[in-house]
Amino acid sequence: MIWDKPLGFNKQLMIELKIMIKETGIMTETMEKITNVNDAEQKALGLYNKHFNLKTAIRNNDFATDLYNLLQILNIDIMIHSLNELKAFEELKKLTGKTDIEGFLLRDDDEYTIVVEESASMAQKRFTIAHEIAHKMLNHLCDDDRISISYKSSLESDEPEEQAANAFAKVLLMPEIVLRHVFTITKDVTRIAESLGVSTSMLKERLNTLEIL
């Protein structure tokens, strides 16, 4: 089942305080950041293959990556909330100079929380979550970094970390093995996109990249 519902984590006050205070400190272990797109794609593929497989997807007739299960496995909390209702959101917009924020990943030592805009479409929510999972798995929040932010404009970003996170998210949500199987069942791109919980435009881009479409 495509996941599109809040999980009930209510950490609003904690998150607001952490954003405003922006705690300092260094993680006990510094890991190398992955910014190469190919390496990011391989990391996403490895994560998918470790926790999911095509046989199970076929048996359940459910080809969407189970982000709910993955978040639990990775011990990442999730909060779906109207960002405009968070007092710290105004401060965040001032700090970044941007207003098209879709969500963010917050790190407190070894604890991670993803916050997503509740009014976003299901496909956008899923991509934002996958994108922020990428920032964790690619070690983008190491050293003193405490927060990463997803913008609507992130897909057009030329920053290496953002490009790597986008590539990771696309592979995680649209693994090649799944796309090739589903495409043998139907060529209806809209139907496939709905079954995977992704946007039609992003699916078309991925299919073209893989030379399936």
C-alpha positions as CSV (number, residue, x, y, z in Angstrom):
1,M,0.0,0.0,0.0
2,I,1.3,3.4,-0.9
3,W,2.0,5.3,2.3
4,D,0.5,8.7,2.6
5,K,-0.5,9.3,6.2
6,P,1.1,10.8,9.3
7,L,2.7,8.4,11.8
8,G,1.7,10.3,14.9
9,F,5.1,11.5,16.0
10,N,4.5,14.9,17.7
11,K,7.9,16.6,18.1
12,Q,6.8,20.1,17.2
13,L,8.2,21.9,20.2
14,M,11.4,20.0,20.1
15,I,11.9,20.6,16.4
16,E,11.2,24.3,16.7
17,L,13.7,24.7,19.5
18,K,16.4,22.8,17.7
19,I,15.9,24.8,14.6
20,M,16.0,28.1,16.4
21,I,18.9,27.2,18.7
22,K,20.7,25.2,16.0
23,E,22.8,23.2,18.4
24,T,26.5,22.8,17.8
25,G,28.7,19.8,18.2
26,I,30.5,17.1,16.2
27,M,29.3,13.6,15.7
28,T,31.5,10.9,17.3
29,E,32.3,9.5,13.9
30,T,32.9,11.5,10.8
31,M,31.9,9.7,7.6
32,E,32.8,10.7,4.1
33,K,30.0,12.4,2.2
34,I,28.8,10.8,-1.0
35,T,28.2,13.4,-3.7
36,N,28.8,11.4,-6.8
37,V,25.5,10.6,-8.6
38,N,26.6,7.1,-9.6
39,D,27.7,6.3,-6.1
40,A,24.4,7.7,-4.7
41,E,22.4,5.5,-7.1
42,Q,24.3,2.4,-6.1
43,K,23.7,3.3,-2.4
44,A,20.0,3.5,-3.1
45,L,20.0,0.3,-5.0
46,G,21.8,-1.5,-2.2
47,L,19.3,-0.2,0.3
48,Y,16.3,-1.3,-1.8
49,N,17.8,-4.8,-2.5
50,K,18.5,-5.2,1.2
51,H,15.0,-4.6,2.4
52,F,12.7,-5.2,-0.6
53,N,12.5,-7.6,-3.6
54,L,10.5,-7.9,-6.8
55,K,9.1,-11.3,-5.8
56,T,7.4,-9.9,-2.8
57,A,6.1,-6.9,-4.7
58,I,4.6,-9.3,-7.4
59,R,3.0,-11.5,-4.7
60,N,1.5,-8.5,-2.9
61,N,0.7,-6.7,-6.2
62,D,2.2,-3.6,-4.6
63,F,5.2,-2.1,-6.4
64,A,5.6,1.1,-4.4
65,T,8.6,1.3,-2.1
66,D,7.4,1.0,1.4
67,L,8.8,4.2,2.9
68,Y,6.9,3.6,6.2
69,N,8.7,0.3,6.8
70,L,12.0,1.8,5.6
71,L,11.8,4.7,8.0
72,Q,11.2,2.3,10.9
73,I,14.2,0.2,9.8
74,L,16.4,3.3,9.6
75,N,15.1,4.6,12.9
76,I,14.0,7.9,11.4
77,D,11.0,9.7,12.9
78,I,8.5,11.3,10.6
79,M,6.2,14.2,11.2
80,I,3.7,15.4,8.5
81,H,2.6,18.9,9.5
82,S,1.6,22.3,8.0
83,L,5.0,24.0,8.0
84,N,3.3,27.4,8.2
85,E,2.0,26.5,11.6
86,L,5.5,25.9,13.0
87,K,6.8,29.0,14.6
88,A,10.3,28.2,13.6
89,F,9.3,28.0,9.9
90,E,9.4,31.8,9.6
91,E,12.9,31.8,11.0
92,L,13.9,29.1,8.6
93,K,12.7,31.1,5.6
94,K,14.6,34.1,6.8
95,L,17.8,32.0,7.3
96,T,17.5,30.4,3.8
97,G,15.9,33.3,1.9
98,K,13.6,30.7,0.3
99,T,9.8,30.1,0.7
100,D,9.4,27.0,-1.4
101,I,10.3,24.6,1.4
102,E,8.7,21.1,1.1
103,G,10.3,19.6,4.2
104,F,13.5,19.0,6.0
105,L,15.7,16.5,7.9
106,L,16.8,17.3,11.4
107,R,19.7,15.6,13.2
108,D,20.1,15.6,16.9
109,D,23.3,13.6,17.5
110,D,22.3,10.1,16.2
111,E,18.6,10.8,16.1
112,Y,16.9,11.9,12.9
113,T,13.5,13.4,12.2
114,I,12.0,14.2,8.8
115,V,9.3,16.9,8.6
116,V,7.1,17.1,5.5
117,E,4.5,19.6,4.4
118,E,1.1,18.0,4.8
119,S,-0.6,19.9,2.0
120,A,1.9,18.5,-0.6
121,S,0.6,15.8,-3.0
122,M,1.3,12.2,-2.1
123,A,3.9,11.9,-4.8
124,Q,5.7,15.1,-3.5
125,K,5.6,13.8,0.1
126,R,7.1,10.5,-1.0
127,F,9.9,12.2,-3.0
128,T,10.7,14.6,-0.2
129,I,11.0,11.7,2.3
130,A,13.2,9.7,-0.1
131,H,15.3,12.8,-0.7
132,E,15.8,13.4,3.0
133,I,16.6,9.7,3.6
134,A,19.2,10.2,1.0
135,H,20.9,13.0,2.9
136,K,21.2,10.7,5.9
137,M,22.4,7.6,4.0
138,L,24.9,9.7,2.0
139,N,26.3,11.2,5.1
140,H,25.4,14.8,4.2
141,L,24.6,15.7,7.8
142,C,28.0,14.9,9.3
143,D,30.3,17.2,11.3
144,D,28.4,20.3,12.4
145,D,25.5,20.1,10.0
146,R,22.2,19.8,11.8
147,I,19.6,20.2,9.1
148,S,19.0,19.7,5.4
149,I,16.0,21.3,3.6
150,S,14.0,20.1,0.6
151,Y,12.8,22.8,-1.8
152,K,10.5,22.6,-4.8
153,S,13.5,23.9,-6.7
154,S,15.8,21.1,-5.4
155,L,15.4,19.1,-8.6
156,E,17.0,22.0,-10.6
157,S,19.8,22.5,-8.1
158,D,23.4,22.2,-9.4
159,E,24.8,21.5,-5.9
160,P,26.5,18.1,-5.8
161,E,24.8,17.0,-2.6
162,E,21.3,17.9,-3.9
163,Q,22.0,16.1,-7.2
164,A,23.2,13.0,-5.4
165,A,20.1,13.1,-3.1
166,N,17.8,13.4,-6.1
167,A,19.5,10.5,-7.9
168,F,19.2,8.4,-4.7
169,A,15.5,9.2,-4.3
170,K,14.7,8.3,-7.9
171,V,16.3,4.9,-7.7
172,L,14.8,4.2,-4.3
173,L,11.3,5.0,-5.5
174,M,11.7,3.7,-9.1
175,P,14.1,0.8,-9.1
176,E,15.0,-0.4,-12.6
177,I,14.0,-4.0,-11.9
178,V,10.5,-2.9,-10.8
179,L,10.0,-0.5,-13.7
180,R,11.0,-3.1,-16.3
181,H,8.6,-5.7,-14.8
182,V,5.7,-3.3,-14.5
183,F,6.2,-2.0,-18.0
184,T,5.6,-5.5,-19.3
185,I,2.2,-5.4,-17.6
186,T,1.1,-2.0,-18.8
187,K,2.5,0.8,-20.9
188,D,0.2,3.3,-19.2
189,V,2.6,5.8,-17.6
190,T,-0.1,7.5,-15.5
191,R,-1.2,4.2,-14.1
192,I,2.4,3.1,-13.4
193,A,3.1,6.4,-11.7
194,E,0.1,6.1,-9.4
195,S,1.1,2.5,-8.5
196,L,4.6,3.7,-7.5
197,G,3.5,6.8,-5.8
198,V,5.5,9.1,-8.0
199,S,4.7,12.0,-10.3
200,T,4.1,11.2,-14.0
201,S,6.8,13.6,-15.1
202,M,9.4,12.1,-12.9
203,L,8.5,8.6,-14.0
204,K,8.8,9.6,-17.7
205,E,12.3,11.1,-17.0
206,R,13.4,7.9,-15.3
207,L,12.0,5.6,-18.0
208,N,13.8,7.7,-20.6
209,T,17.0,7.6,-18.7
210,L,16.8,3.8,-18.6
211,E,15.7,3.7,-22.2
212,I,12.5,1.9,-21.3
213,L,10.2,4.5,-22.8
